[in-house]
Amino acid sequence: LEDATVSLRESIKRINRQSREQFLETFETIREHYREIFKVLFGGGRDEEGGHPYAQLGLALLAPIGAMLIQFAISRQREFEADRVGALLDLAWLRQEQARNEEAFSLQREAIGLLEGAEAPDELSLAYAYSLEGKSLRALGRYPEARAALERSLAIRERLLGPDHQDVGHTLYQLGW
């Protein structure tokens, strides 16, 4: 279990590093392509000069392409964030199984913070994170907080999955425990 924990932490660090590197690489690639297109369209000069009517027209024509490339870079960043959240929740689950509930709770709070701060959070992942958090809080004897976390999980699961789904039943079981 300790080896798995070390491996998971290393994976989280690697994912964070790779996501930053890929974002910066993508941004720099966009910037270089933009400069090249500017030179071709306007016969030289630099994109920072601005003010020229043709430059303004060129920017108006190229802006949608730039926006599309930026959206692509943001999409890649979101994929890496999702991987990071998954790794944090897996490690938190492992810590719960080891009865290391303070550590599990800390990891769950980090994952929940990422999910809640996301522009378009994966609500089922958030419900799972709240459920894990409730279990940790219950083990720590923090019952009112555990109940609140489990109720947040239940509300999301009922809304997205319906009242008869097994995950709703599991959350209800945890609330009654």
Secondary structure, DSSP 8 states (H G I E B T S, - for coil): -HHHHHHHHHHHHHHHHHHHHHHHHHHHHHHHHHHHHHHHHHTS--TT----HHHHHHHHHHHHHHHHHHHHHHHHHHHHHHHHHHHHHHHHHHHHHTT-HHHHHHHHHHHHHHHHHSSS--HHHHHHHHHHHHHHHHHTT-HHHHHHHHHHHHHHHHHHH-TTSHHHHHHHHHHH-
